Amino acid sequence: MAAPTEEKGSRVLVIRRVHEEAQGIRAFDALPEGASDSHDLSFVPGQVAVLEVEGAGRAYFAIASAPEDDELEFLVKLSNDPASRALYETGPGGRVRLAEVAGHGFDLKAQEGRDLVFVAMGTGVAPLRSALRSALPRAEKYGQIFVLYGARTPDDFCYQDETEAWRAAGVELRQVISRPDGYEWSGQTGYVQSLLDNVLPTLSDPVALVCGSREMIAQTRDRLHEMGFAPERILTNY
């Protein structure tokens, strides 16, 4: 990961609300302390925040909201990491410190005129949601917009309450699960990079925006290379 760069110094964020997004995954909406209606943080869609929870240390969390959104949003997965677990258990009114903002995010301006193919696995959907929410109000500036989203089970998909709005805005959403046993699932199974074969050949000028685990990113990059995708058209947020 790129070395974090300080963004206007550290800020205290106040959690305004918490909502369940998937099993073991919660979304946290926050504002800087003292702000009443909207944040004043400058960031690029897809960038990552370094959040510090008192007594539990720091961890990296992608910003799931767009810069234009009033509030900041973070997806937090329950894990053994002390900071992640402490934040996961924080309720409304709790405070965390935004220490730094890291990564280069996604330069959406540079992609105007191209087809956007968002490829996400698990909580990797957070930085891609930030970019998607920023791009959709200006969808006419892009070609086709695809969201390819993979998870272990149907219960692991986040932002299911937003998918209809994405479709209504013209987004082609394709979902895939890797562990179908025990679930009623009529969609595709396997890994998210398997969806590329049916999407990319239909596009004239695509760029791939990829987020997930390091292993998933590497496998997706390899598959794109095999399909003849130019390296400069494979974008990650850091």
C-alpha positions in Angstrom: 0.0 0.0 0.0 1.2 3.5 -0.8 2.5 5.4 2.2 -0.3 7.4 3.8 -0.3 11.1 3.2 -1.7 13.5 5.8 -5.0 15.2 4.7 -5.5 18.5 6.5 -4.2 16.9 9.8 -6.0 14.4 11.9 -9.7 14.8 12.6 -12.1 13.4 15.2 -15.1 11.7 13.6 -18.4 11.2 15.4 -20.4 8.1 14.5 -23.9 9.2 13.6 -25.5 5.9 12.7 -24.6 2.2 12.3 -26.4 -0.3 10.0 -25.9 -3.9 9.3 -24.8 -4.5 5.7 -24.1 -8.2 5.6 -23.2 -11.0 8.1 -20.3 -9.7 10.2 -20.2 -6.4 8.2 -21.5 -3.0 9.4 -21.6 0.4 7.8 -20.7 3.5 9.8 -21.9 7.0 8.9 -19.8 9.7 10.4 -19.1 13.4 10.4 -16.1 15.4 11.7 -16.7 16.6 15.2 -18.4 20.0 15.1 -19.9 19.5 11.7 -23.7 19.6 11.6 -24.8 18.8 8.1 -21.8 17.7 5.9 -18.1 16.9 6.0 -15.5 19.2 4.6 -12.9 16.5 3.9 -11.2 16.5 0.5 -10.6 13.1 -0.9 -10.6 11.2 -4.2 -13.1 8.3 -4.7 -11.5 5.1 -3.7 -9.1 6.5 -1.2 -8.5 4.8 2.2 -8.8 6.3 5.6 -6.5 5.4 8.5 -8.8 5.3 11.5 -7.6 5.2 15.1 -9.8 3.9 17.9 -8.6 4.9 21.4 -6.8 2.0 23.1 -7.1 -0.3 20.1 -4.7 1.2 17.5 -5.1 2.0 13.8 -6.4 0.2 10.8 -7.1 1.0 7.1 -10.7 1.4 6.0 -11.8 2.4 2.5 -14.2 5.4 2.3 -17.4 3.9 0.9 -19.1 7.3 0.4 -18.5 9.7 -2.5 -16.7 13.0 -1.9 -20.0 14.7 -2.8 -22.0 12.8 -0.1 -22.9 14.7 3.0 -21.5 12.1 5.4 -18.5 9.8 5.4 -19.2 6.1 5.3 -17.0 3.1 6.1 -17.6 -0.6 5.8 -16.2 -2.5 8.8 -15.8 -6.3 8.9 -15.7 -8.1 12.2 -12.1 -9.5 12.5 -9.4 -10.2 15.0 -7.7 -6.9 14.2 -8.0 -4.9 17.4 -8.9 -1.6 15.7 -11.4 -3.2 13.4 -13.1 -5.1 16.2 -13.2 -2.0 18.4 -14.7 0.1 15.6 -17.2 -2.7 14.7 -18.4 -2.6 18.3 -18.7 1.2 18.4 -22.2 2.6 18.4 -23.8 6.0 17.5 -22.1 8.8 19.3 -18.8 7.0 19.4 -15.6 8.8 18.3 -12.7 7.7 16.2 -9.7 9.7 14.9 -9.1 10.0 11.2 -5.4 10.1 11.2 -4.5 10.1 7.5 -5.9 9.4 4.0 -3.9 7.0 1.9 -3.8 5.8 -1.7 -4.4 7.6 -4.9 -8.0 6.5 -5.4 -9.6 6.5 -8.9 -9.2 9.4 -11.3 -12.7 9.3 -12.8 -12.1 12.5 -14.8 -9.4 10.7 -16.8 -11.8 7.9 -17.6 -14.5 10.0 -19.3 -15.7 8.5 -22.6 -14.7 5.0 -21.5 -16.8 2.0 -20.3 -16.3 1.5 -16.5 -16.1 -2.0 -15.3 -16.1 -2.1 -11.5 -14.8 -5.4 -10.1 -15.1 -6.1 -6.4 -15.0 -8.9 -3.9 -16.4 -8.8 -0.4 -15.8 -5.5 1.4 -13.7 -4.4 -1.6 -17.1 -3.0 -2.8 -16.5 0.0 -0.4 -14.0 2.0 -2.5 -15.8 1.0 -5.7 -19.1 2.3 -4.2 -17.4 5.6 -3.6 -16.4 5.8 -7.2 -19.7 4.6 -8.5 -21.7 7.1 -6.4 -19.4 9.8 -7.8 -19.8 8.6 -11.4 -23.5 8.0 -11.6 -24.7 11.6 -11.5 -22.5 12.1 -14.5 -23.2 8.8 -16.2 -23.6 10.5 -19.6 -19.9 11.2 -19.6 -19.0 7.5 -19.6 -19.9 4.6 -21.8 -21.5 1.5 -20.3 -21.1 0.9 -16.5 -20.8 -2.6 -15.2 -20.5 -3.7 -11.5 -19.1 -7.2 -11.1 -19.4 -8.2 -7.5 -18.3 -11.5 -5.9 -18.9 -12.8 -2.4 -18.8 -16.1 -0.6 -22.5 -16.4 -0.1 -25.7 -14.3 -0.8 -25.6 -13.2 2.8 -22.2 -11.6 2.2 -23.3 -9.0 -0.4 -23.3 -5.4 0.9 -25.5 -2.5 -0.2 -28.3 -4.8 -1.5 -30.7 -2.0 -0.8 -29.0 0.2 -3.4 -28.7 -2.3 -6.3 -32.1 -1.4 -7.7 -31.1 2.3 -7.8 -27.9 1.3 -9.6 -29.9 -0.7 -12.2 -32.3 2.2 -12.6 -29.4 4.5 -13.4 -28.3 2.1 -16.2 -25.7 0.0 -14.3 -25.3 -3.6 -15.4 -24.9 -5.5 -12.1 -23.5 -9.1 -12.2 -23.1 -11.0 -8.9 -21.4 -14.3 -8.3 -20.9 -16.4 -5.1 -18.2 -18.9 -4.4 -19.9 -21.0 -1.8 -23.5 -21.9 -3.0 -24.0 -24.9 -0.8 -27.0 -24.5 1.5 -28.4 -21.4 -0.4 -31.1 -20.9 -2.9 -29.1 -19.2 -5.6 -30.0 -19.1 -9.3 -27.1 -16.8 -10.3 -23.6 -17.6 -11.3 -21.1 -19.4 -9.0 -17.3 -19.2 -8.9 -15.1 -16.2 -8.5 -15.7 -12.6 -9.7 -12.9 -12.6 -12.3 -14.9 -15.4 -14.1 -17.5 -12.7 -15.0 -15.0 -10.8 -17.1 -15.3 -13.3 -20.0 -18.9 -12.4 -20.7 -18.6 -8.6 -20.2 -15.4 -7.3 -21.7 -15.9 -8.6 -25.3 -19.1 -6.6 -25.5 -17.3 -3.3 -24.7 -15.5 -1.0 -27.1 -13.4 1.1 -24.7 -13.3 -0.5 -21.2 -11.3 0.3 -18.1 -11.3 -2.0 -15.1 -11.5 -0.6 -11.5 -10.5 -3.5 -9.2 -10.8 -3.8 -5.4 -10.6 -6.8 -3.1 -8.0 -8.9 -1.4 -4.4 -8.9 -2.8 -4.9 -12.4 -4.1 -8.1 -11.4 -5.9 -6.5 -8.3 -7.4 -3.6 -10.4 -8.7 -5.8 -13.1 -10.2 -8.0 -10.4 -11.8 -5.0 -8.6 -13.2 -3.7 -11.9 -14.6 -7.0 -12.8 -16.2 -7.3 -9.3 -17.8 -3.7 -9.6 -19.2 -4.7 -13.0 -20.7 -7.6 -11.3 -22.4 -5.3 -8.7 -23.9 -6.2 -5.9 -21.5 -3.6 -3.1 -21.5 -1.9 -2.7 -18.0 -2.7 1.0 -17.9 -6.5 0.1 -18.1 -6.4 -1.9 -14.9 -6.9 0.5 -12.0 -6.6 -0.1 -8.3 -7.2 2.5 -5.6 -3.7 2.2 -4.1 
